[in-house]
């Protein structure tokens, strides 16, 4: 099964700049031979990236999604994928976030699982 990573890369000097130590893909989930890394500068993996081209080239119609941050990158990319006609499967225990204001991380995660299940 092909694996396509979308990796947020912020501008130089930011904590998530592409060359910063905090923005490296962890060795435990590092891309293998044949995997693709699509770098993005937005929450949406489809905006100003080659993601759509890679999916079309490989004739992929179903996306199995995992990642972080549930309420930003994961949510936005899932919604765009659905709008583009992809079948989207959000892996329930494979996306995460942190607490945000009045909501706990688990509440945010549960909400996004429900949103994707509803579409």
Phi, psi and omega in degrees: 000129179292145177241127178237119178268142165246125185238121177290132177230110180280175180293159178308139180093342178277156180303332180253027174298150187302332181262007182277149180300328181284356182247020178272143178288128183300142182303329182293337180233022183297148178302141175261181179299130180091345177286155183243139173246118177258117180271140184223156178243018185218164177297329185272120180294347182265343186280121178053040177227177177263012184302309181301319179297316179298317180295316180294318181299325181266002181056042179271129179240345179242128179249128173256113192252137170216167177145199176214151010255126190311312187275356179243270186298314182296308181301310184297315181293322176298315181296317178296315180302315179299316179297333178274000175097008178280149167280129184243125176243114177265116182291117190304319184252028182228030168217154188210171177198190175239170176300146180217105179062236184279352183256138175279162177304318182296322177296320179295314180299312180301319179300314184288331173296315180295323180295313182291321178298332184281339183270000000 
